[in-house]
Amino acid sequence: MKKNLEVSMLGTFRMQYGNHSFIIDRKSTTKTNRLLQIILHAGTEGVTREELVGRLWENEEVANPSNSFRAILFRVRKLLKEQGLPESDYIISRKGVYCWTPEIPYHCDCISFEEKAEHALKQAEDFGKAELEEAVRLYRGEFLPALGASEWVIFWATKYRKLYMSCVKRLCGIYRDEQEYQKLYEIAEKAAVLYPLDDWQVYQMEALIAMKRSKEAVALYHKTEEMLLAELGSEPSKSMLEQLKRISNCVTEDATHIQAIQEKLEEEREEGAFYCSYPVFIENYRFAKRVLQRTGKSAWLLMSTITDGKGYASEGGVHFEYIRAELEQALKNSLRSGDLYTRYSTNQYLILLIGIEEENCGLVIERINDNMERTAGKKYVKYHKVLVNGTDE
C-alpha cells in the first residue's frame, strides 16, 4: 500500500512522509519551497508555467525567468529525492500545466478544509455538524503565514479565514441550541487565540456564564479589555459589554443572611486609590453624580494624557511604556482611597476626584508629578479637568 505525503499549509508549512517530517529547504520562504507550495496547493488542476513564474518572482526583475524556473524545478526534484520519497519526477508537466505526480498520493490540509467547510455551510442550519467540526479541527492558523505578503497567498488566506469564521459561528449557534457549553467555550477559545481582536471572547463568556463559572467570565473580560487597550487603544465592543451585564445578573449567592452577603461584598484591603475597568468606571461615575446632586458636594473629572514631550499625544515605544508605568503607579500612590481611576485609552487615564474644590485639583496634579520617579517624566503628562456638573476648563 502506497504511503501518502501529508502536507500542512494552515498555520505553518510542513510535510510528512511516513514518520519523516520535513521541509525541503531551510526556510519555508525560499523559491524552492514556494514552487512546491504552489504546485501542491493547486491540486489536480495544476498551474501554468506563466502563473508559476509570476507567483515566484511577483515584482522582482529576472534576467531570464525561463532558465531560473528550470533551475528551481531541478533543485526541488533533487531535494525531494534526498528526503526519502520514492524515485519520481514529482512535478510533471502536461500541455504547459504543472502539477504533482499521481505516482505519490498526497493529502493537503487546506484543500480538505475548503472542501469540508464549503460542503458543510451549504447544508441546512441544523445539519453538517460533524463536517463543521472536522473543518474547524483542520484549520490551525493562517494559510502560509510566512508568505503573507504574496498576492496569491493573501487571496487564499482571506478566503480560508472567512470560511473558518463562518464555520465557527455556525457551530457556536449549534452548541448554544444544544446547550453544549463546554464545546462552545473550547471552539471560541481556539478562535480567540487565532484572532483575538474579533470578539470570539463573547462566546467564551457566554459559555462560562451558562456553566455557572462567572468568576472566570469576569477574569476573561478584564484580560480582553486590557488586550484591546494595548493593541487598539479601544474599549470592548457593545456585545462584550452586554455579556458583562449578563455576568452581574447571573451571579447568584447561596448566602441569604445579610452579614454573610456583606462579607462577600467587602474588598480585600488595598492601599491607594480604587482602580477599575472603564465600563465599571462609567457606572461609578453615574452613581457618584447622583449622590453629588443630593449632597451638594462637588467633584472633578481629571484626564491625564501621555505626550511626546511637545504636547502631542504619544502612541507607543519603549520610552512611552516607562512613562505609562510610572504614571499608573503615581496615580495609585497619589490619590485618596476614595478616588477612582481607570485606563481610558492606550495613553490616557480618567480620574474621578470626589468632594474636592477646583483649587485642590492643582495640588492633586502636583502630588502625582512628585510621585513620578523620573523628574523628566512630568513634562510628558498633561492634564485636563471638568466639573462633574459644570463646563470644561
Disulfide bonds with the S-S distance in Angstrom:
none
